[in-house]
Amino acid sequence: MSTLLAQVQSDQIAIPELQRPFVWDSIKVRDLMDSLYRGFPVGYLITWQSVGAHLKGGQTAAHQQILIDGQQRITALRAAVAGLPVINKRYQKKRITIAFNPVTEEFATATPVIRKNPQWISDISEVFRSAAAFRFVGNYVSENPDVDQDTAAENIGKLAEIKNAQIGVIALSDDLDVETVSEIFIRINSKGVPLSSADFAMSKIATYGDRGRNLRKLIDYFSHLSVAPHAFSDIAENDTEFAASPYLQQIAWLKDESEDLYDPSYSDLIRVAGLVGFSRGKASSIVSELSGRDPETRKVDEARIPVAYDNLEKALGEITSKYQFENFIMTIKSAGFISPKLINSKNALNFAYALYLRMRQDPSLSEGERKRITRRWFVMSMLTGRHSGSFESVWEQDMRRISQHGAAEYLQQIEETELTDAFWEARLPADLETTSTNSPYFQSFLASQIASGARGFLSKSITVATMQQHSGDIHHIVPKNYLVKSGLTDRTEYNQVANYAITETAINIAIKDAPPEVYLDRVEQQSETGILDLGEINSQSDLARNLEENALPPTLRDVTAENYFDFLAERRRLMSQAIRRFYRGL
């Protein structure tokens, strides 16, 4: 183990995650030390050679190994055995101190009570740093004259021998292709947490000396600050290396950012960076590029490595730009998707952002045209599920064809192929036959209402947009209890999204369990009496407009439990038509 730690310390084995928050708690560190003390197996470490990685001082390592499994164990050993600090969630350097009782052979997290008890060695790293174990034993025995000296000496010696414990290292062959190594990496589990291809890419990025570590941190900190802006001061104060780089100021604007429509994770940022910088959809493809592997010949050319990092840095600069990020958010919001509750596909956002940034590189496109294409592409992706999964081959194919034909022409080809009359008239109504309010089709319908300024169901002035941002109910147009009392007890029938409308809470309460005929009679009477009994609509023409805004048939008052399913079919058709008009107007 001492040799292993020395290799880590000298950068012969790269542990890029040392500067990321340590996710193990002190109990897991304690258990690891206990296992080593008792000779229990602690699992193998797995490394892979990183061709052309830069070491401290500017050298290039021909044989540096990336540790692709075992990062938490190594960090725990550095903390407990070497006494080195870890980075906590506030990006502060903190000690995890493990104590040992030579009498009971117990390990524990050091506490004030333990530190005051002379029977405990309150910090085991002192044993490993001691020049001579027998002197340490002598000092311990003099402070604990009542303990069995032979037992204490034997157990302290056994503790000191942990540094010579054998920890297996599996070194993957350097001639394995990146895709194979990536697959190995993904399949490995570390304490039950599946590793991802994005973790693999982050590990690779960090091997390129100070520049690589800071680029990796740029990705990590951007994703963290987009969710927790208050962490900026912690990063600035505690990560002096990153604070001294130009990258911290590049993302400083996030400390005042409260927008939550698009909070990309580091995995999202890796994916967008791959599309923007390399036109590649797989994280393993990014690793391949950063390793200098020529995609055509499959051979490594170290001259390609610095160029690849230049491309990565340029892409990350565009991705983390305040101007471009905020313009993209405004573009998506202008399509009616004003809340993260309306977007169930982060990948649709990822591809749309990559597309927007790629179009920014095309001087022949005006900003207005870029935004128009971005809006339509995003909604197309939501409706077709084109980028909702991990279909990297589709991502790469789309980006390649966008480069060949231009975004506008290629989008038109997709529309002519997929968004046909059959799509709007048959497939989309069928897709709307769902109970899920997280359905992208229902979400797109709500976005169409927001974009058109539609009012809530039976509201005179309160819009769907206002209720989406503040408060509003999802109301059963044909009330649930009315349908249940009429014999429709299957929740998959009465909870259809075609039976939903966004409604003010007060209106929802006022309708209660009444069928459409009853509650619409109350609304219609308001135009005659002037007394507002249900909502504020007080004219027949305004009621008709409101029904149209909510894609409801003018014959709604005639809907009963008997013709309820006919109503659902008609509502789905009207919702699809509304989405179609919305899409064409983007």
C-alpha positions in Angstrom: 0.0 0.0 0.0 2.8 2.4 0.8 4.1 1.9 -2.8 0.7 2.6 -4.2 0.3 5.8 -2.2 3.7 6.9 -3.3 2.7 6.4 -6.9 -0.4 8.5 -6.4 1.7 11.2 -4.7 4.1 11.3 -7.6 1.3 11.3 -10.2 2.4 7.9 -11.7 -1.2 7.0 -11.0 -3.6 9.8 -11.7 -6.5 10.3 -9.3 -8.4 13.1 -10.9 -11.2 13.0 -8.3 -8.9 14.1 -5.4 -10.2 17.7 -5.8 -13.8 16.7 -6.0 -16.0 16.4 -2.8 -15.3 13.2 -1.0 -18.5 11.2 -0.9 -17.6 8.6 1.7 -18.4 9.3 5.4 -16.0 8.7 8.2 -17.7 5.4 9.0 -16.8 3.9 5.6 -13.2 5.1 6.1 -13.1 3.4 9.5 -14.5 0.2 8.0 -11.8 0.2 5.3 -9.1 0.5 7.9 -10.6 -2.2 10.0 -10.7 -4.5 6.9 -7.1 -3.9 6.1 -6.1 -4.4 9.8 -7.9 -7.8 9.9 -6.6 -8.9 6.4 -10.0 -8.8 4.8 -10.0 -8.2 1.0 -10.8 -4.6 0.0 -11.2 -5.2 -3.7 -8.9 -4.5 -6.7 -8.0 -1.1 -8.1 -8.3 -0.8 -11.9 -6.1 1.4 -13.9 -5.7 2.2 -17.6 -2.7 3.8 -19.3 -3.3 7.4 -20.4 -1.2 8.2 -23.5 0.3 11.6 -23.5 -1.0 12.8 -20.1 0.7 15.8 -18.7 2.3 15.6 -15.2 3.2 18.4 -12.8 6.1 20.5 -14.1 5.0 20.1 -17.7 6.4 16.6 -18.4 4.5 14.1 -20.6 4.0 10.7 -19.0 4.3 7.8 -21.4 3.1 5.4 -18.7 0.8 7.3 -16.4 -2.2 5.3 -15.2 -5.7 6.6 -14.8 -7.4 5.1 -11.8 -10.8 4.2 -13.2 -12.0 2.3 -10.1 -10.9 2.7 -6.5 -10.8 6.5 -6.2 -12.8 6.6 -3.0 -10.6 3.9 -1.4 -7.4 5.7 -2.4 -8.7 9.0 -1.1 -9.8 7.3 2.2 -6.3 5.8 2.6 -4.6 9.2 1.9 -6.8 10.7 4.6 -6.4 8.0 7.3 -2.9 6.7 6.7 -1.1 9.8 5.3 -3.1 12.3 7.3 -3.9 14.3 4.2 -7.1 16.4 4.0 -10.1 15.7 1.7 -12.4 18.2 0.0 -15.8 18.4 1.7 -19.1 19.5 0.1 -18.2 23.2 0.8 -15.0 22.6 -1.1 -13.0 23.1 2.1 -10.1 20.9 3.0 -11.0 18.8 6.1 -9.3 16.0 8.0 -11.0 12.7 8.5 -9.2 11.4 11.6 -9.5 7.7 12.5 -8.7 6.5 16.0 -7.6 3.0 17.2 -7.7 1.3 20.5 -4.8 -1.2 20.8 -6.5 -3.0 23.8 -9.9 -3.7 22.1 -8.6 -3.5 18.5 -11.4 -1.1 17.6 -11.4 1.6 15.0 -13.5 4.7 15.4 -13.9 8.2 14.1 -12.0 10.5 16.4 -14.2 12.5 18.8 -13.4 14.9 21.7 -14.1 12.0 24.2 -11.7 9.6 22.4 -9.0 12.3 22.2 -9.1 12.7 25.9 -8.9 8.9 26.6 -5.2 7.9 26.6 -6.2 4.3 25.8 -7.0 5.4 22.3 -4.5 6.4 19.6 -6.6 9.4 18.5 -5.0 9.7 15.0 -3.6 6.5 13.4 -1.7 8.6 10.8 0.8 9.4 13.7 1.7 5.7 13.8 2.5 5.6 10.1 4.5 8.8 10.3 6.5 7.6 13.3 10.1 6.9 12.4 10.2 4.0 14.8 7.2 2.0 15.9 8.9 0.8 19.2 9.2 4.4 20.3 5.5 5.0 19.7 4.8 1.8 21.7 7.0 3.1 24.5 5.2 6.4 24.7 1.8 4.6 24.6 2.7 2.2 27.4 4.0 5.0 29.6 0.7 6.8 29.3 -1.3 3.6 29.9 0.6 1.7 32.6 -2.4 -0.6 33.4 -2.7 -2.1 29.9 -1.1 -5.4 28.9 2.2 -4.1 27.3 2.7 -7.2 25.1 -0.9 -7.0 23.7 -0.6 -3.2 23.1 2.8 -3.6 21.4 1.6 -6.5 19.2 -1.6 -4.6 18.1 0.2 -1.3 17.4 2.7 -3.3 15.3 -0.1 -4.9 13.5 -1.6 -1.5 12.9 1.7 -0.2 11.5 1.8 -3.2 9.1 -1.3 -1.9 7.3 1.1 0.3 5.2 2.5 -2.9 3.8 -0.9 -4.5 3.0 -1.2 -5.9 -0.4 -3.9 -4.1 -2.5 -4.4 -5.7 -5.9 -4.1 -3.5 -9.0 -5.5 -4.6 -12.4 -3.8 -2.6 -15.2 -5.9 -2.7 -18.3 -3.8 -3.2 -21.5 -2.9 0.1 -23.1 -3.9 -1.3 -26.5 -7.5 -1.7 -25.5 -9.7 0.6 -27.5 -11.5 3.4 -25.7 -14.9 2.0 -26.2 -13.9 -1.3 -24.5 -12.3 0.5 -21.5 -15.4 2.8 -21.3 -17.7 -0.3 -21.1 -15.5 -1.8 -18.4 -15.6 1.5 -16.5 -19.4 1.8 -16.7 -20.0 -1.8 -15.6 -17.9 -1.5 -12.4 -19.7 -0.6 -9.2 -18.1 1.3 -6.4 -19.9 0.7 -3.2 -23.1 0.1 -5.1 -22.9 3.4 -7.1 -22.8 2.7 -10.9 -20.1 4.6 -12.7 -21.0 6.4 -15.9 -19.2 7.2 -19.1 -19.2 10.9 -18.1 -17.1 9.9 -15.0 -14.7 8.2 -17.3 -14.5 11.4 -19.5 -14.0 13.5 -16.4 -11.2 11.3 -15.3 -9.5 11.6 -18.7 -9.9 15.3 -18.9 -8.2 15.8 -15.5 -5.0 14.0 -16.5 -3.8 16.9 -18.7 -1.8 18.7 -16.1 -3.0 21.9 -14.4 -5.0 22.7 -17.5 -6.9 19.4 -17.5 -7.6 19.6 -13.8 -9.0 23.1 -14.2 -11.1 22.2 -17.2 -12.5 19.3 -15.2 -13.3 21.6 -12.3 -14.8 24.1 -14.7 -17.4 21.4 -15.7 -17.9 20.3 -12.2 -18.3 23.7 -10.6 -20.6 25.0 -13.4 -23.0 22.2 -12.8 -22.8 22.7 -9.0 -23.2 26.4 -9.1 -26.2 26.2 -11.5 -28.0 24.5 -8.7 -26.3 26.1 -5.7 -25.1 29.6 -6.5 -24.2 30.2 -2.9 -21.3 27.7 -3.2 -19.3 30.3 -5.2 -17.7 31.8 -2.2 -16.7 28.4 -0.9 -15.1 27.5 -4.2 -13.3 30.9 -4.4 -12.0 30.7 -0.9 -11.0 27.0 -0.7 -9.8 26.1 -4.2 -6.9 28.5 -4.6 -5.6 26.7 -7.8 -8.9 27.2 -9.6 -9.4 30.7 -8.2 -6.1 31.7 -9.7 -7.1 30.5 -13.1 -9.2 32.5 -15.5 -12.0 29.9 -15.4 -13.5 31.0 -12.0 -14.3 34.5 -13.4 -15.7 32.8 -16.5 -18.5 31.3 -14.4 -18.7 34.0 -11.6 -22.0 35.1 -13.1 -23.6 32.0 -11.7 -23.4 33.3 -8.2 -26.3 35.7 -9.0 -28.2 33.3 -11.2 -31.5 31.9 -10.0 -32.9 30.5 -13.2 -33.7 26.8 -12.9 -35.1 25.9 -16.3 -31.9 24.2 -17.3 -29.5 23.1 -14.6 -27.1 20.8 -16.5 -25.2 18.1 -14.6 -21.6 17.4 -15.4 -22.8 14.5 -17.5 -25.0 17.0 -19.5 -22.1 19.3 -20.0 -19.8 16.5 -21.2 -22.5 15.6 -23.7 -23.0 19.1 -25.0 -19.2 19.7 -25.1 -18.8 16.6 -27.2 -21.3 17.8 -29.7 -20.0 21.3 -29.9 -16.3 20.6 -29.9 -16.1 17.3 -31.7 -19.5 16.5 -33.2 -19.4 13.4 -31.1 -22.3 12.1 -29.0 -20.6 9.5 -26.8 -18.5 10.4 -23.8 -16.1 7.6 -24.7 -15.6 9.3 -28.1 -14.5 12.4 -26.2 -12.0 10.2 -24.3 -10.8 8.9 -27.6 -10.3 12.4 -29.0 -8.4 13.5 -25.9 -6.3 10.4 -26.1 -5.1 11.4 -29.6 -6.9 8.5 -31.3 -7.6 9.1 -34.9 -11.2 8.1 -35.6 -10.4 7.0 -39.1 -7.2 4.9 -38.5 -8.0 4.1 -34.9 -4.3 4.8 -34.1 -2.9 7.1 -31.5 -1.2 10.3 -32.7 0.0 12.3 -29.7 0.1 15.5 -31.9 -3.7 15.4 -31.8 -3.9 15.6 -28.0 -3.2 19.4 -27.5 -5.6 20.2 -30.4 -8.3 18.1 -28.8 -7.9 19.9 -25.5 -8.0 23.3 -27.3 -11.3 22.2 -28.9 -12.6 21.1 -25.5 -11.7 24.4 -23.9 -13.2 26.4 -26.7 -16.4 24.4 -26.5 -16.6 24.8 -22.7 -16.0 28.5 -23.0 -19.1 28.8 -25.3 -21.2 26.5 -23.1 -20.4 28.5 -19.9 -20.8 31.9 -21.5 -23.4 34.0 -19.6 -24.6 35.7 -22.8 -25.0 32.4 -24.8 -26.5 30.4 -21.9 -29.1 33.1 -21.1 -30.0 33.6 -24.7 -30.6 29.9 -25.0 -32.8 29.9 -21.9 -34.8 32.9 -23.3 -35.2 31.1 -26.6 -36.7 28.0 -24.9 -39.0 30.1 -22.7 -40.2 31.9 -25.8 -41.5 28.6 -27.0 -43.7 28.4 -23.9 -41.5 26.1 -21.9 -41.2 28.5 -19.0 -40.8 26.0 -16.2 -38.7 22.8 -15.6 -42.0 21.1 -14.8 -42.8 21.3 -18.5 -39.6 19.5 -19.6 -39.2 15.8 -18.9 -36.3 15.3 -21.3 -33.0 16.9 -20.3 -31.4 15.4 -23.4 -33.8 17.4 -25.6 -32.4 20.5 -23.9 -28.8 19.3 -24.2 -29.1 18.7 -27.9 -30.9 22.0 -28.5 -28.2 23.9 -26.6 -25.5 22.2 -28.6 -27.3 23.0 -31.8 -27.8 26.6 -30.8 -24.0 26.9 -30.0 -23.1 25.3 -33.3 -25.3 27.7 -35.2 -23.6 30.6 -33.4 -20.5 29.5 -35.3 -22.3 30.1 -38.6 -22.0 33.8 -39.5 -24.5 33.4 -42.3 -27.3 32.8 -39.8 -29.0 35.7 -38.1 -29.7 35.5 -34.4 -33.4 35.5 -35.1 -33.0 32.5 -37.5 -30.9 30.7 -34.9 -33.6 31.1 -32.3 -36.4 30.1 -34.7 -34.5 26.8 -35.6 -33.6 26.2 -31.9 -37.3 26.5 -30.8 -38.6 24.3 -33.6 -35.9 21.7 -33.1 -36.5 21.5 -29.4 -40.3 21.1 -29.7 -39.8 18.6 -32.5 -37.5 16.6 -30.2 -40.0 16.7 -27.4 -42.8 15.5 -29.6 -40.9 12.7 -31.4 -38.6 11.7 -28.6 -35.7 12.0 -31.0 -33.1 12.9 -28.3 -34.9 11.8 -25.2 -32.8 8.6 -24.7 -29.1 7.8 -24.9 -29.2 7.3 -28.7 -25.7 8.7 -29.3 -25.7 7.5 -32.9 -28.7 9.6 -33.7 -27.1 12.6 -32.0 -23.9 12.2 -34.1 -25.9 11.6 -37.2 -28.0 14.7 -36.7 -24.9 16.9 -35.9 -23.1 15.5 -39.0 -26.0 16.2 -41.3 -26.5 19.7 -39.8 -22.9 20.4 -40.7 -23.5 19.0 -44.2 -26.8 20.5 -45.1 -27.3 23.4 -42.6 -29.6 23.3 -39.7 -32.7 24.8 -41.4 -32.6 22.4 -44.4 -32.0 19.4 -42.3 -34.8 20.3 -39.8 -37.1 20.7 -42.8 -36.2 17.2 -44.0 -37.0 15.8 -40.5 -40.3 17.7 -40.5 -41.3 16.4 -43.9 -40.4 12.8 -42.9 -41.8 12.7 -39.3 -44.2 15.6 -38.7 -46.5 14.5 -41.5 -50.3 14.9 -41.6 -50.5 11.3 -40.2 -48.4 12.4 -37.2 -50.7 15.3 -36.3 -53.9 13.5 -37.1 -53.2 10.0 -35.8 -50.0 9.5 -34.0 -50.1 12.6 -31.7 -53.7 12.0 -30.7 -52.8 8.4 -29.9 -49.8 9.6 -27.8 -52.1 11.9 -25.9 -54.0 8.9 -24.7 -52.1 8.8 -21.4 -52.6 9.6 -17.7 -49.2 11.1 -17.2 -49.0 14.8 -16.7 -45.2 14.4 -17.3 -45.9 13.2 -20.9 -44.0 15.4 -23.4 -47.2 15.6 -25.4 -49.3 17.1 -22.6 -46.3 19.3 -21.6 -46.2 20.5 -25.2 -49.9 21.3 -25.2 -49.4 23.4 -22.0 -46.5 25.1 -23.7 -48.7 25.9 -26.7 -51.2 27.5 -24.3 -48.5 29.5 -22.6 -47.1 30.7 -26.0 -50.5 31.8 -27.2 -51.4 33.6 -23.9 -54.3 31.2 -23.3 -56.3 31.7 -20.1 -57.0 29.0 -17.6 -60.2 27.0 -17.9 -63.1 29.4 -17.2 -60.8 32.2 -16.2 -61.5 35.7 -17.5 -57.9 37.1 -17.1 -55.6 34.6 -15.3 -53.4 32.8 -17.8 -52.0 29.3 -17.9 -48.5 30.9 -17.8 -49.3 32.7 -14.6 -50.7 29.6 -13.0 -47.7 27.5 -14.2 -45.3 29.9 -12.5 -47.3 30.4 -9.3 -50.3 28.3 -8.4 -53.1 26.5 -10.3 -54.9 23.2 -10.3 -55.0 20.4 -12.8 -58.8 20.1 -13.0 -60.9 17.2 -14.3 -63.1 18.8 -17.0 -65.6 16.0 -16.4 -65.2 15.6 -12.6 -63.7 12.4 -11.3 -66.3 11.8 -8.6 -69.1 12.3 -11.1 -67.5 9.7 -13.4 -66.9 7.3 -10.5 -70.5 7.6 -9.3 -71.6 6.9 -12.9 -69.6 3.6 -12.9 -66.3 4.7 -14.4 -64.1 3.6 -11.5 -60.9 2.9 -13.5 -58.4 5.7 -12.7 -56.8 5.2 -16.1 -60.1 6.3 -17.6 -61.0 9.3 -15.5 -57.4 10.5 -15.2 -56.7 10.9 -18.9 -54.8 14.1 -19.8 -57.5 14.8 -22.3 -59.7 15.3 -19.3 -57.4 17.8 -17.7 -57.2 21.6 -17.8 -55.3 24.2 -15.8 -57.7 25.9 -13.5 -57.7 28.5 -10.7 -58.1 26.8 -7.4 -61.3 28.8 -6.6 -62.9 27.7 -9.8 -61.9 24.1 -9.2 -63.5 24.2 -5.8 -66.7 25.9 -7.1 -67.2 23.2 -9.8 -66.7 20.4 -7.3 -68.4 17.2 -8.6 -70.8 18.8 -11.0 -71.0 17.6 -14.6 -70.3 20.1 -17.4 -73.9 20.8 -18.1 -74.4 22.0 -14.5 -71.3 24.1 -14.0 -71.5 25.7 -17.5 -75.1 26.7 -16.8 -73.8 28.6 -13.8 -71.3 30.4 -16.0 -73.8 31.2 -18.7 -76.2 32.6 -16.1 -73.6 35.1 -15.1 -74.1 36.9 -18.4 -77.8 37.4 -17.5 -77.7 38.1 -13.8 -74.3 39.9 -13.6 -73.7 37.9 -10.4 -70.3 36.1 -10.5 -71.0 32.6 -9.1 -68.2 30.6 -10.8 -65.2 32.5 -12.1 -65.5 35.9 -13.8 -66.6 35.1 -17.4 -69.8 37.0 -18.0 -70.5 36.7 -21.7 -71.4 33.8 -24.0 -68.7 35.0 -26.5 -66.0 35.0 -23.9 -67.0 31.6 -22.7 -66.7 30.3 -26.3 -63.2 31.9 -26.6 -62.2 30.3 -23.4 -63.2 26.8 -24.5 -61.3 27.3 -27.7 -58.2 28.5 -25.8 -58.4 25.2 -23.8 -58.9 23.0 -26.9 -62.4 22.1 -25.7 -65.3 21.4 -28.0 -68.1 24.0 -28.1 -70.5 21.1 -27.2 -68.8 20.6 -23.8 -72.0 21.2 -21.9 -73.5 18.1 -23.6 -70.7 15.7 -22.3 -71.9 13.1 -19.9 -70.6 9.8 -18.5 -72.3 8.1 -21.4 -70.4 9.9 -24.1 -67.3 10.6 -22.1 -65.0 8.5 -24.3 -66.2 10.3 -27.4 -65.3 13.5 -25.6 -61.8 12.3 -24.9 -61.2 11.4 -28.5 -62.4 14.8 -29.7 -60.4 16.6 -27.0 -57.2 14.7 -28.1 -57.9 15.8 -31.7 -58.3 19.4 -30.6 -55.2 19.3 -28.5 -53.2 17.9 -31.4 -54.5 20.7 -33.6 -53.5 23.3 -31.0 -50.0 21.9 -30.8 -49.7 21.8 -34.6 -50.7 25.5 -34.9 -48.3 26.3 -32.1 -45.4 24.4 -33.8 -46.0 26.1 -37.2 -46.0 29.5 -35.5 -42.6 29.0 -33.8 
